[in-house]
C-alpha cells in the first residue's frame, strides 16, 4: 500500500480554453471523492479537485428517513480558469442519526464518521492544523480509496509561508504494511517507506485489525522516523 492523500478520483487542472456562451449548472454524484460526516452529525465535508468551473457546491436534501447528497457544478461562459482543489462543506438541518446517506444516484454514499477518526496527542513543536478548507495533500501521494470509508487530516510547520507537511490518514480496511523498514506501532507491525530519489514523502504504515493508518511527512523540512513513530503512538 502506498502513501495516500485525501483527494479521491481523477483530477487534472485544464489549460485555459473557450466554453460555449451561457452559464451551465448541473448536479452530479459525490462518488469518487472522500466524504466526511462531522462529529456533530450535521457537517458534511467533501475533498475535491475541479477544473474549468466555479468551485463546486455540496448539496444535501433531507427527508425523514434519508439524506441525499450531490455536487452542483457551475460552468461560466467564456474562458475558464485553471480550477483548484480543497474541501467543501454543507450543513444538515438536524444530525444524520440513523438516516441513510445516499448519493444522487440513490446508492449509499461512502463516508467516514469523524467520531472514529484518531487524532494525535503529540505533534512536534510549532506544527499546526491546516487552515479550514485546505485539502490534506502532499505532492507524490496516491489518492485515498473511495470504495471504503477513509479520511485524512493535515498539519504544517508554522503559520507563515508554507514549510513542511504532515498527513494522517485512516482507512476502514485491514491492509498489510508495504515494504520498508520494519518497526511497530502500539504492538502492531509497521513499516517506514523511505522517500524516493527525488525527495518525495516518507510514510509510516500499520493496521490495527480494523483500520489502516498512514502517517506521512512531506517537506522540506520532514519529520524524522522517531517523530513519525511518536505521532503514531499518540493517536487516540
Order of alpha helices (4+ residues) and beta strands (2+ residues): beta-beta-beta-beta-beta-beta-beta-beta-beta-beta-beta-beta-beta-beta-beta-beta-beta-alpha
